[in-house]
Structure formats: structure tokens, C-alpha cells
Amino acid sequence: MKIKVLAIAPYPGLKELLEAGSREDARLELEVHVADLQNALPIVQAARSRSYDVILSRGGTSSLIRKHVSIPVVDIPVSGYDILRVLTLVRGANSKVAIIGFPNICRGVAEVSGLLDFDIPSYPIESAAEVEGALRQAFGDGVQLVLGDVVTVQAAEAMGYNGILITSGRESVLEALAEVRRMYGVVNRAQANERLYEQLLERHHAGVLAVDGQGTILYANRAGASLLGYDPGVIRGMNLRGIDPLWARYIGEPAPAEEGAVPGPSRRFQRRGLNIEVAAAAPVNSMDCRYFVYMVPLGESGTNPAFAGYEVTERIATFTQIIGGSSEIRGAVSRAKALSRTERPVWIEGEAGTGKGLFAQAIHSASRSGAEGLFMLPCGSLSGGELESLLFGSETYAGLLHTEAAGTVCLTQIEQAGSLLQLRLAEYLQGAGLVRIVVTSLQPVKSLLKKGEIAAELARAFQDSVLHLPPLRERLEDIEDIARVVIAAHNSRYGKQIAGIRPDVVEEELQQILWPGNVRQLKMVLEHMLAASQGPYVGMEEAKEGWRKVREALRMEAESHTVQLNLSGSWDEIERRILLEVLREEDMNQSKAAKRLGINRSTLWRKLKDVLQNET
């Protein structure tokens, strides 16, 4: 298929280079016009009916075109070679030379002229309207010869001075044509994906809406429109609050995520015979979409495992992402790799923050089932009934353990699963199951057996495949390696150029701590230190400021969880007040409340039934 390209060349010589370059690729169908800045717009507007795939231009002309079209605009660069050629031309000239252009061109000239030991003043501009003023300033400073783009050279010549155009050479043109091919491929794939996703949404039985911050419906699939009782062609543009005033209570509750952050938890409720979920959208869309709304009839959602809340990991980690060169962590990696090559279930034991989830992902990624899905089930957040339903299914749907799409199921904190589920899981592991099982625990298997928190039958199923993860205090020499990765990510995220942590900080601060929170805690501390650093290295001053921020954050968290309770009355009355207070603090989220209280969600629910009955 031909790639239809409209090229606007600001000067005639560029047209010749473009036409010559396009002849080297039969896929390119190139139409070139010579025009600059405002003169290019009529050409672009007249060419809209031709359905070009890409527009190609240079400098300020491409920037101007980009504001008036929706198709991709590729910029022909001014490379270091182009700048070197023009500086070689004017070097040694008796006339005083200066550069007038956009900041990127001025910076490029400054870099190259510095390498040549050739000082050339620059006059940066932000728009074509500033060219004449910059020229007058330059000429007032004694400049006689001006380097720049077409608009600069033309303005200089109109004022009676000489100008030299910085042209784009053959290598720059070939680079731009390569970018055209790449851009075309990206856009083509994106359009194909968009068509595919739209088909998937339109044919899905669940209702799906995309909504802006005011509740206006930006998109609704057929099912979504039908469930709300409207025609698909009519519902777009309507406001959910107008359809049902109760929506005002829920739209806006899940806080939209900040740039680059993971959206927070969704809000679920029942209304109009529907199970409804409102989820915050990540801020990376062009539709100003702030929320996604999912709707399923109550009769269907009651048997739909998607509403139970397991986690599907999209980006799976590999063993190469496990950091550290100590014998302890290398031994754990070696053991994990050996286990990943088997079909056996794996039990990962380790303290909080040691990387159990990371190892579970790496084992899955390296196993035969790595191409299939990895499902993470938090035993502390799901009741025994929910776990059993998700794993083993029901009369209306197959559970994860009987689904070919599930390559690995990881049950985190297995000690919080009920004994009946543990026994059923042990029975499953005795057979030839389709799905690999990985479980994690905060304490060693032997300790859990002694306490009676794990069924002996389940422990026996993992007796030859237990993986112990060392705490950070046993591998303090890995701190520097971990810090390097954290620094690199911090630099990328915040645009800093931190080169490292000074040795005295590592030796006297970081390696003198027992790190009860392990790697997770270390990363939090490092982030605070890096945030306090403005120079190339984290020194003692930044370290102390980082620790101060950590202590302040922990103090605020502790204060937020401090409750002034009335301790009068019977134990049942005190327990009732504690339950209700924790629930209020967690916005009535039972999973979070159960986690705070250190009990299973099913236990919390049993206690709540009594509490709510007494309250009413």
C-alpha cells in the first residue's frame, strides 16, 4: 500500500532532495510544494480532499501546519552535520556572524561551534513575528552576516543584510522519510487497533461508558445505551446526572489519577437493576475522559467472577529485574529459576517487602505457561466463598483453575485463606491440574504449621518447592545496586541528573539499618532522599532531609489512624465502636477495614451483621 505524503519545502533545494530521496522507496507517493509559513496553509487546506497519510515540512512551517491539521506532521531535522557544514562555510569570515532562530537551532549551533572553538552569538526567537526585532538587535550589535531559517534570511535580505540559510542535507532528508514510514506504521496499527477495540466493545454484553469530569457521556457501547434505555446515537452528549440524579453521588468519588500514576480504587453500587462500577481513568486520553462506567444486570453479575476483584498483571517481571549480586539473592534467583522449569506448585515465603510478587511474576514469565495469564488473588481481601468461587467456579461459569487462559494463579498470604479452601486446594494439587499454583506467605511454612494456620495437607503439596526470600538486612551489600535502579527511575520521572549516593551516606546511613520493611521500605526512603536532592549526588544533608520527610509521613499516617474511642461499657460494645470507626475511616470499604483490623473479610462481615442489627 502506498504512503501518500504531502511535503512543504520552505526552499527549492529541499524539494530536489525530497524527490530524490522518495525515489529510493517505491512505497512513498510524494507531492512536494515550495512554500514557507503562512504561504503553506492554503496548500495544506486545498489538499485535504486528497487524504494524505503524512505531511512533511521543516522548522516553523511544520509547527504552523501542525496546529491546523489532525494527520501526523513529520519535521525535517537540522542535524549536527547541517550545522557543521554552514559553520565550516563561515568560519574565518571577516564579517561578524550570528545565528537567529528557534531555541533548538541556537542550542545546536552553540554546541557545534563550541567543539570548533568558534564563538558565535545567538539570538533565540519563539515565533516568526520576533525575527525582525532580533535582526535589528543583532545588526545594532555589529553583526553583518546572519545564519538562520528561510524567514530569517528573507527578512535580513529585505533589510539590506546578507543571510545564509541553514539547509537540511541528504542525511536529514532520509532520516525524515524514515520517520514518515515509521509514523505511518504507528498510525496504521493504532487505527486498526481502534477498529478492533470498538468492535469488541460494541459486541460485548456488558455496558461500557466513557464519561468526562462533569458526567457527560463521551462514548457508550450498544449494551450501555440499551441498559440505560436510550438509542446509541442519542445517548452520547447526555449527562448521567440528568438520566438519574443519584449518579451525582458517585461520579467524582474515585479520584482521577495524576499524570503517570495508577488510578485509585473504583466505586461500586447497584441502581436500576444493574451492578455498576465507576472507575477513574488514567489521564492519557484525548477525549478528556475522566471515568469509565461498567454496567451488568444484577442477574448476570451475581454469577460473574469479574466482580470479585482479582488482579490481572499486565506487565510481567522477569528474573533480570531482580536486583542484587549478593550470594543470598542470587541463591534465591537460582532456586526460583530451577522451580520455574518444572510443573510443580511453588510456595514463596518471605517478610513484607522482600519481593514475593516480583518472584511470582518472574517464575510465571520463565515457565511454559508464561504466554498465558497471571492472576493474583489476595487472600486477605477476599472471603473464603469468593476465593472458592473464583478458583473452582460454579454451575454457570468455569473457575480460574479450569480455564486454559489462566497460566498461573498466585494466592498471596495463603495463611489468610480458610482451612476448607486450603484442603480443597490441596486436593486440586494432587491431581493433574491445568493451571500452575503459586502461593506466598509472610512467615515460613514450618512456623505456620506449628501455629495451626496452614493445613498439613496443603503444606505437603509444596514440600519440595518452597522458595525462601532473604530479608534486606541479610544482604545489605545489595543496597547500592537497588539504589542505582531507583535513581535511574527517579531521574527519568522527574527530569533530574542525580549520579549517585555518596559513600558515607551508604555506609553510615543505609547500611546501618535493619530495614523491617525490606526493599519496599528502602525504596520509599530513597525516593524521599532523591526528592530532597538538587545536585548530582545525595549527600548527608539530603539524607537527613529525606529521613525527616519519612518520619513526618509515618507520623501523619499514624495520626490519621489514631481514634479517640469511648472505652466504657462491655467488650462487645467497645468492639462495635472500633469496627464502626475503622469502617468510617476506610469509607466503608470492608476489604481495607479487614486489613486494618488484621482479620479476614468473612470474619469482619460476621461481626458487622451483629453490629448493624444492634445499630438499627
Disulfide bonds with the S-S distance in Angstrom:
none
